[in-house]
C-alpha cells in the first residue's frame, strides 16, 4: 500500500504544526504497514479554499500520475474547511480509485464528507463571529484598530501580564494643528489643490512619509469614506468595520467588499477629538455639495457630441494661452449665500456653474437652465427675510413625536445600562467571595460588552435629541431677532454675515412658474433652513454672533 501524506497549518505562528502532523502520520503508517511514497504540505495557508494552495495541487498532480493509491492526513480539516472544495476533492479521488484516510476519522466516506464538511464550515463562521466580537470589545475598551492615523501617535504600554496593549493612541499636537488648518481652509472654500500647495510650500511632511501632499490624502474615496477630511475620529467618533472580506467562489481568493453604511460600527472616543463636531459636520456638507457639482459636470460631458467636446477643448487652450501672455493675478472669487446651495425644484437637481455669475439646472429645456446671479439674489433675499419665530416653532412641532420617542428611549437605555452595571458589580463580588471559575469571568465580559453597546446607543440618542430639543420661548425670540440682524448685515455686504447665513441654509430651491398676467415664465426662491445649524449659530452660547 503506497500512500501520500498531506499536512497543512493556517498561520505562521504555528511553525511546528506541519512538522508535527507529518511525524504523526509517519508513525501511523509504520504502525499499520503503509509505504510512504511522497509527502506534501502547505504552510501558513487557510483551509477556506484549495485553489491557492500549491501543496494540494502537487498532491492532485501526483495522484493523476498514479504515484500512490491512498492519502493519509491528520483529519479532514487539514484537507479543506470548505464544504464544496472537500466534496469536489473527494469526487476526484473516487474517480482515480484512491482512498482517503485520516488518523482522526479513519477511512473517509460520503458521510464524513457531509458531516465534517458542515462542521468545518460552521467552525469558520463561528471563528469569524468571535473575531468580530473580540475586535468590538477591544474598541469599546479604548483600542483603535488599524495602523497609525495622521494626527495621532501610537502609545506603547504593557498590561499586568507584561504583554503589549494594542491600539492605544494619543493626539500628536503638531499634526493636530495641521488637521485643524486643513479643515478650516476647506470649510472656508479653498480647493483641495490649493490646500495641498499651501502644505507643500510650508514644508509640512505628508502622511506615510510621502514627499508631497496629494488631493487623495485629503478626500480619499467616497465609497469607503477615507481621507483626512472624512475621518470621523477627528470629531471624537471611531468608525470601523466598513469592509467585508469574502472568498471568491471561482478563484478562492480573498476579496474586499464595502458594507452598507448602516452596518458600520461607530464608537464615541471624545478623548481623541481634534475638531468640534460642528466644524466637522460643516466640512462634510461642503464635500457633498462639491461632489454633487462634480458629478453633474461629468454627466454633461457624457452627453456632449465629439464636435462639442473639441470646441470646448479649443476654448480651454485659448484661455490658457491668454493667461500665459497677461500673467495677471486672478482676483479672489466673491462668496455668496447661494454658493453651492441652489437647487432646481422641477428636476430635483443641484444647479451647475455655467460661467461667471451664471447658474442653472443641468437638464435641457428646463426653465431654470440659465439664470444670472443678479436675477437670483433678489429672489433669495425676498424669501430669507420671511424667517420668523414661527419657523422655529414649526420645526419643533414636526419633530415632537420623534423627540418624545428619543426621551423615552434615552431613559430606557440609561436604566438598562444601570442594571447591567449592577449585575457586573454583583458578579465581581461573587468572584471575590467564592473564587468562581472562567465561566463567571466570561459572563462578566459579555455583560461589559452589553454595557458598552448601551453606552454607544445612549450617546447617539443624546446627540440626536440635542438637535431637536425645544428651546425656551425667550431664546426663540432672541434667535429670530439675531437672524434678522444678521440678514440686515448681509444686505450691507458684510462678509462674515454672509458666511454665517450660508452655513445655516440647507438648500435654496428655485421654483419656476407661469405668470398668467404677464404671460411669461417667472421664478421664486424657497430657502430651506438647517434648523439645528440655526440654533447652534444664533443661540446665547454662540461665539459667532456678537451680543
C-alpha positions in Angstrom: 0.0 0.0 0.0 1.7 3.2 -1.3 0.5 6.3 0.4 0.9 10.1 0.3 0.9 12.2 3.4 -0.6 15.7 3.4 -0.3 18.3 6.2 -1.4 22.0 6.5 -1.4 24.8 9.0 -3.2 28.2 8.9 -0.8 30.8 10.2 2.9 31.5 10.5 2.5 31.4 14.3 2.0 27.6 14.0 5.5 27.0 12.7 5.9 23.5 14.2 2.3 22.3 13.3 3.1 20.9 9.8 6.2 19.1 11.0 4.2 17.6 13.9 1.4 16.5 11.6 3.8 14.7 9.2 5.6 13.0 12.1 2.3 11.7 13.5 1.2 10.5 10.0 4.6 8.7 9.5 4.2 6.9 12.9 0.7 5.9 11.9 1.9 4.5 8.5 4.7 2.5 10.2 2.2 1.0 12.7 -0.2 -0.2 10.0 2.5 -1.1 7.5 1.9 1.5 4.8 4.8 2.5 2.4 5.2 6.3 2.2 5.6 7.4 -1.4 5.5 11.2 -1.0 4.8 14.0 1.5 3.0 17.2 0.6 2.3 20.2 2.8 1.0 23.8 2.8 2.4 26.1 5.4 0.7 29.3 6.7 -2.3 28.9 4.3 -6.0 29.0 5.4 -8.2 25.9 4.8 -11.0 28.0 3.4 -10.0 27.5 -0.2 -8.0 24.9 -2.2 -7.3 26.9 -5.4 -4.4 28.9 -3.9 -2.6 26.1 -2.2 0.5 24.7 -4.1 0.9 21.7 -1.9 -2.6 20.3 -2.6 -2.2 21.0 -6.3 1.0 18.9 -6.4 -0.8 16.2 -4.4 -3.5 16.1 -7.1 -1.0 16.0 -9.9 0.9 13.1 -8.3 -2.5 11.3 -7.9 -3.2 11.7 -11.6 0.3 10.1 -12.3 -0.6 7.1 -10.1 2.2 7.5 -7.6 0.1 6.2 -4.7 -3.3 4.7 -4.0 -4.1 6.2 -0.6 -3.8 9.6 1.1 -3.1 10.0 4.8 -3.8 13.1 6.8 -4.3 14.0 10.4 -8.0 15.0 9.9 -10.4 16.3 7.3 -10.0 19.9 8.3 -6.3 19.7 7.1 -7.6 18.9 3.5 -10.2 21.8 3.5 -12.8 23.5 5.7 -14.9 24.4 2.7 -17.8 22.0 2.0 -17.8 22.5 -1.8 -14.0 22.1 -2.1 -14.0 19.0 0.1 -16.7 17.3 -1.8 -15.1 18.1 -5.2 -11.7 16.7 -3.9 -13.4 13.5 -2.7 -15.1 13.0 -6.1 -11.7 13.3 -7.8 -10.3 10.6 -5.6 -13.2 8.3 -6.2 -12.7 8.7 -10.0 -9.0 7.9 -9.6 -9.8 4.9 -7.2 -7.7 6.5 -4.4 -8.8 6.1 -0.8 -8.7 8.9 1.7 -7.8 8.1 5.3 -7.3 10.3 8.4 -6.0 9.5 11.8 -9.0 11.1 13.4 -11.8 9.7 11.3 -10.3 6.5 9.7 -11.4 5.6 6.2 -13.4 8.6 4.9 -16.8 8.0 3.3 -19.5 10.3 1.9 -21.0 10.5 5.4 -17.7 12.0 6.7 -17.6 14.5 3.8 -21.1 15.7 4.6 -20.9 15.9 8.3 -17.3 17.0 8.8 -17.6 19.5 5.9 -20.6 21.1 7.6 -18.8 21.2 10.9 -15.7 22.7 9.4 -17.7 25.4 7.6 -19.5 26.2 10.8 -16.2 26.4 12.6 -15.0 29.1 10.1 -18.2 31.1 10.5 -18.0 30.9 14.3 -14.4 31.9 14.2 -15.2 35.0 12.1 -18.0 36.0 14.5 -15.7 35.6 17.6 -13.0 37.6 15.9 -15.5 40.4 15.2 -16.9 40.3 18.7 -13.3 40.4 20.1 -12.5 43.4 17.9 -15.6 45.3 19.1 -14.8 44.5 22.7 -11.3 45.8 22.2 -12.6 49.1 20.7 -15.1 49.6 23.5 -12.2 49.2 25.9 -10.2 52.0 24.2 -8.3 50.2 21.4 -8.2 51.8 17.9 -8.0 49.2 15.1 -5.7 49.7 12.1 -2.4 51.4 11.6 -1.2 54.9 12.5 -3.6 57.8 11.8 -2.3 61.2 10.9 -2.8 63.4 13.9 -2.2 60.7 16.5 0.7 58.8 18.0 0.8 55.1 18.8 1.1 54.5 22.6 3.3 51.6 23.7 2.1 50.2 27.0 2.1 46.8 28.8 -0.7 45.2 30.6 -0.4 43.5 34.0 0.9 40.3 32.4 3.7 42.2 30.7 2.1 41.9 27.2 1.8 44.9 24.9 -1.6 46.5 24.7 -2.5 47.1 21.0 -4.4 50.0 19.6 -3.7 52.8 22.1 -3.5 56.3 20.7 -2.8 59.9 21.8 -3.1 63.2 20.0 0.0 64.5 18.3 -0.1 68.3 19.0 1.9 69.3 15.8 -0.1 67.1 13.4 -3.4 68.0 15.2 -2.8 71.7 14.3 -2.2 70.7 10.7 -5.5 68.8 10.7 -7.3 71.9 12.0 -5.7 74.0 9.3 -6.8 71.6 6.6 -10.4 71.6 7.9 -10.6 75.4 8.4 -9.3 76.1 4.9 -11.6 73.7 3.2 -14.6 75.0 5.3 -13.7 78.5 4.0 -14.0 77.4 0.4 -10.4 76.6 -0.6 -9.9 73.8 -3.2 -8.1 70.6 -2.4 -5.3 71.6 -4.8 -4.7 74.9 -3.1 -4.6 73.3 0.4 -2.0 70.8 -0.8 0.1 73.6 -2.3 -0.1 75.5 1.0 1.1 72.5 2.9 3.9 71.7 0.5 5.0 75.3 0.3 5.3 75.4 4.1 7.3 72.1 4.2 4.7 70.1 6.0 5.6 66.4 5.9 3.0 64.3 4.1 1.3 61.3 5.8 3.0 57.9 5.4 6.3 59.5 4.6 5.3 60.9 1.2 7.4 63.8 -0.3 4.3 65.9 -1.2 0.7 66.2 -0.2 -1.8 64.9 -2.8 -5.5 65.5 -3.0 -6.3 61.8 -2.5 -4.8 62.1 1.1 -7.3 64.8 1.9 -10.5 63.5 0.2 -9.9 59.7 -0.2 -12.7 57.7 -1.8 -16.5 58.3 -1.5 -17.4 54.6 -1.2 -15.0 53.8 1.6 -15.3 57.3 3.2 -11.5 57.5 3.5 -9.2 60.6 3.6 -8.4 63.1 6.3 -11.5 65.3 5.6 -13.8 62.3 6.1 -12.2 60.7 9.2 -14.7 60.8 12.0 -12.1 60.2 14.6 -11.1 63.8 14.4 -14.5 64.7 15.9 -14.2 62.0 18.5 -16.1 59.2 16.9 -14.4 56.0 15.8 -15.9 54.4 12.6 -14.8 50.9 11.7 -15.9 47.6 10.2 -16.5 49.3 6.8 -15.2 46.3 4.8 -16.3 42.7 4.5 -13.9 40.1 3.2 -15.2 37.1 1.4 -13.8 34.2 -0.6 -14.4 34.4 -4.4 -16.3 31.2 -5.4 -14.3 30.8 -8.6 -10.8 31.8 -7.7 -10.8 31.2 -4.0 -9.1 34.5 -3.4 -10.0 36.8 -0.5 -11.7 39.9 -1.9 -12.9 43.0 -0.1 -16.4 44.4 -0.3 -18.0 47.6 1.1 -20.5 47.0 3.8 -23.7 49.2 3.7 -23.1 52.4 5.7 -25.9 51.5 8.2 -23.8 48.4 9.2 -20.7 50.4 10.0 -19.9 50.5 13.7 -19.4 53.9 15.4 -18.0 54.3 18.9 -17.6 57.6 20.7 -13.9 58.5 21.6 -14.2 62.1 22.9 -10.7 62.0 24.3 -9.3 61.8 20.8 -11.3 64.7 19.3 -9.2 67.3 17.5 -12.1 69.3 16.0 -15.5 70.4 17.1 -18.5 68.3 15.8 -20.0 71.5 14.2 -16.9 72.2 12.1 -16.5 68.5 11.1 -20.2 68.3 10.0 -19.9 71.6 8.1 -17.0 70.2 6.1 -19.0 67.1 5.3 -21.8 69.2 3.9 -19.3 71.1 1.8 -17.8 67.8 0.5 -21.3 66.6 -0.5 -22.1 69.9 -2.3 -18.8 69.9 -4.2 -19.1 66.2 -5.1 -22.6 66.7 -6.4 -21.4 69.6 -8.6 -18.5 67.4 -9.9 -21.0 64.6 -10.8 -23.2 67.0 -12.6 -20.2 68.2 -14.7 -19.3 64.6 -15.6 -22.9 63.9 -16.7 -22.7 66.9 -19.1 -19.5 65.6 -20.6 -21.1 62.2 -21.3 -24.0 63.7 -23.3 -21.8 66.1 -25.4 -21.0 65.3 -29.0 -17.5 64.9 -30.3 -17.7 68.3 -32.0 -18.9 70.0 -28.8 -16.0 68.4 -26.8 -13.5 69.6 -29.4 -14.9 73.1 -29.4 -14.8 73.2 -25.6 -11.2 72.0 -25.6 -10.2 74.7 -28.1 -11.8 77.3 -25.8 -9.7 76.0 -22.9 -6.5 76.2 -24.9 -7.3 79.8 -26.0 -8.0 80.9 -22.4 -4.8 79.2 -21.2 -2.7 81.0 -23.8 -4.3 84.3 -22.9 -3.4 83.8 -19.2 0.2 82.9 -20.1 0.5 86.2 -22.0 -1.1 88.5 -19.5 0.1 86.7 -16.3 -2.4 88.7 -14.3 -3.3 87.6 -10.9 -6.8 86.1 -10.8 -8.9 88.1 -8.3 -10.4 86.2 -5.4 -13.9 84.9 -6.2 -16.6 86.6 -4.2 -18.6 84.5 -1.8 -22.4 84.5 -1.9 -25.1 83.0 0.3 -26.2 81.0 -2.8 -22.8 79.3 -3.3 -23.3 75.6 -3.7 -26.9 75.8 -2.4 -29.0 76.4 -5.5 -31.4 73.5 -6.4 -33.9 73.0 -9.2 -37.3 72.2 -7.9 -38.6 70.9 -11.2 -35.9 68.2 -11.7 -34.7 67.9 -8.1 -31.1 68.5 -9.1 -28.4 70.8 -8.0 -27.6 73.8 -10.1 -24.3 73.8 -12.1 -22.0 76.7 -12.7 -22.0 77.5 -16.4 -19.8 80.7 -16.4 -19.2 83.8 -14.3 -22.4 84.6 -12.3 -24.5 82.3 -14.5 -26.0 79.1 -13.0 -28.7 76.7 -14.0 -30.3 73.3 -14.0 -28.3 70.6 -15.9 -31.4 69.3 -17.7 -32.0 70.5 -21.2 -35.2 72.6 -21.8 -35.6 73.3 -18.0 -36.9 76.9 -17.2 -34.1 77.0 -14.6 -31.4 76.4 -17.2 -29.6 79.7 -17.4 -30.2 82.2 -14.6 -27.9 85.1 -13.9 -26.9 85.6 -10.2 -28.2 89.2 -10.3 -31.6 87.7 -11.1 -31.5 85.0 -8.4 -30.2 87.1 -5.4 -33.2 89.4 -5.1 -35.5 86.3 -5.1 -33.4 84.7 -2.3 -33.4 88.0 -0.4 -37.2 88.2 -0.5 -37.6 84.7 1.0 -34.7 85.0 3.5 -36.4 88.0 5.1 -39.5 85.9 5.8 -37.7 83.9 8.6 -39.6 84.3 11.8 -40.0 82.6 15.2 -42.9 80.7 13.7 -40.5 78.7 11.5 -38.6 77.5 14.6 -41.9 76.5 16.3 -43.0 74.6 13.1 -39.6 72.7 13.1 -40.1 71.6 16.7 -43.8 70.7 16.2 -42.8 68.5 13.2 -40.2 66.6 15.4 -42.4 66.5 18.5 -43.2 62.7 18.3 -39.5 61.9 17.5 -38.4 64.0 20.4 -40.8 62.2 22.8 -39.6 58.8 21.4 -35.9 59.7 22.0 -36.6 60.9 25.5 -38.3 57.7 26.4 -35.6 55.6 24.6 -32.9 57.5 26.5 -34.5 56.8 29.8 -34.8 53.1 28.9 -31.2 52.9 27.8 -29.9 54.6 31.0 -31.9 52.3 33.1 -30.8 49.2 31.2 -27.1 50.2 31.4 -27.5 50.8 35.2 -29.0 47.3 35.5 -26.1 45.7 33.6 -23.5 47.6 35.6 -25.2 46.5 38.8 -25.1 42.9 37.5 -21.3 43.3 36.8 -20.6 44.6 40.3 -22.6 41.7 41.8 -20.6 39.2 39.7 -17.3 40.7 40.7 -18.3 40.5 44.4 -19.2 36.8 43.8 -15.8 36.1 42.4 -14.1 37.8 45.4 -16.2 35.7 47.9 -16.1 32.3 46.2 -13.3 32.4 43.7 -15.6 31.4 40.8 -14.0 30.0 37.6 -13.7 31.1 34.0 -17.5 30.7 33.3 -18.2 33.7 35.6 -15.4 35.8 34.0 -16.8 35.0 30.6 -20.3 36.1 31.8 -18.8 39.4 33.1 -17.1 40.0 29.7 -20.4 39.6 27.9 -22.1 42.0 30.3 -19.3 44.5 29.8 -19.8 44.3 26.0 -23.5 44.9 26.5 -22.8 47.8 28.8 -20.5 49.3 26.1 -23.2 48.9 23.4 -25.8 50.5 25.6 -23.4 53.4 26.2 -23.0 53.8 22.4 -26.7 53.8 21.9 -27.2 56.3 24.7 -24.6 58.8 23.2 -26.2 58.5 19.8 -29.7 59.2 21.2 -28.4 62.2 23.2 -26.7 63.6 20.1 -29.9 63.4 18.0 -32.1 64.7 20.9 -29.9 67.8 21.3 -30.7 68.9 17.7 -34.5 68.7 18.2 -34.9 69.6 21.9 -37.2 72.7 22.1 -35.6 75.9 23.5 -37.4 78.3 25.8 -39.7 80.9 24.2 -37.3 83.7 25.2 -34.5 82.0 23.4 -36.7 81.5 20.3 -37.4 85.2 20.2 -33.7 86.0 20.7 -32.7 83.6 17.9 -35.2 85.0 15.4 -34.1 88.6 16.3 -30.4 87.6 15.8 -31.2 86.0 12.4 -32.9 89.2 11.3 -29.9 91.3 12.5 -27.5 89.1 10.5 -29.7 89.4 7.4 -29.6 93.2 7.7 -25.8 93.0 8.0 -25.7 90.7 4.9 -27.7 93.4 3.0 -24.9 95.8 3.9 -22.4 93.4 2.2 -20.9 92.2 5.5 -18.8 89.1 4.6 -18.9 87.4 8.0 -22.7 87.6 8.0 -22.8 86.0 4.5 -20.7 83.1 5.7 -22.9 82.6 8.8 -26.2 82.6 6.8 -24.6 80.3 4.2 -23.9 77.7 6.9 -27.4 77.9 8.2 -29.0 77.2 4.8 -29.6 73.7 3.6 -30.9 74.3 0.1 -32.3 77.2 -1.9 -34.9 75.8 -4.3 -35.6 77.8 -7.4 -39.3 77.3 -8.4 -40.4 78.3 -12.0 -44.0 79.2 -12.6 -46.0 80.7 -15.5 -47.4 84.2 -14.8 -50.8 84.4 -16.4 -50.9 88.2 -16.1 -47.6 88.9 -17.8 -47.7 85.8 -20.0 -44.1 85.0 -19.1 -42.0 82.4 -17.2 -41.0 83.7 -13.7 -39.3 82.3 -10.7 -39.4 82.4 -6.9 -36.9 81.1 -4.3 -37.7 78.9 -1.3 -34.9 78.9 1.3 -34.6 75.6 3.2 -33.2 76.4 6.6 -31.0 74.0 8.5 -32.7 74.5 11.9 -30.1 72.7 14.1 -27.4 74.9 12.4 -29.5 78.0 13.1 -29.9 77.1 16.8 -26.1 76.5 17.1 -25.2 79.7 15.3 -27.6 82.1 16.9 -28.1 80.7 20.4 -26.9 82.6 23.5 -23.8 80.5 23.8 -22.7 81.0 20.1 -19.4 82.7 19.6 -20.2 83.6 16.0 -22.7 86.4 16.8 -21.9 89.4 19.0 -24.4 90.1 21.8 
